[in-house]
């Protein structure tokens, strides 16, 4: 059963959806820039993780709840993300931060900090999962800085498709190799939305099943 929650943050309230299962560790799943928590990808992930026995919560960033298309700046995104994180801790002892594209990047800053500012998580952080980490910004050719990832003590899992221009596996692999506890899982022929061509013989449902299993496996 999905519970709808209102999460207070410094600028107001945002909507979250929670599915409670029998797990001491929960997953906080953040959406990407172009779609909110009700997008099919997010709903499928949330439902699939709950069926796997993992307490899972999604939430909308303030700009999404406000009906705006353009994402807020990072500080505002972080405030909402942190409020959702703290609310989820009411339901679990430990939390895995997971996020699709932008949501994963914001989660990484919640854990690793921004600039000289430290992260805002503690020993309760069980891991960070990046579903298509946007290493190369849209329309750019140079990767963005990932120095903050070095400050994350929890295990980090990068999941990337071979057709993803924003999260190219060769560059993601180089990033992970420089971290203490990071792994990479590559999905053949998947793009940034984890869609695969029909010629592969696989369906998007097959890929979603694989993603759900990968994220569920991070919950210990």
Secondary structure as UniProt FT lines:
FT   STRAND          2..9
FT   TURN            10..11
FT   STRAND          12..19
FT   STRAND          25..30
FT   TURN            33..34
FT   TURN            37..38
FT   HELIX           40..51
FT   TURN            52..53
FT   STRAND          55..59
FT   HELIX           62..65
FT   TURN            66..67
FT   HELIX           74..88
FT   TURN            89..91
FT   STRAND          94..100
FT   HELIX           102..112
FT   TURN            115..116
FT   TURN            123..124
FT   STRAND          125..131
FT   TURN            138..139
FT   HELIX           147..151
FT   STRAND          156..161
FT   TURN            162..163
FT   HELIX           169..177
FT   STRAND          182..187
FT   TURN            188..189
FT   TURN            192..193
FT   HELIX           198..200
FT   HELIX           204..217
//
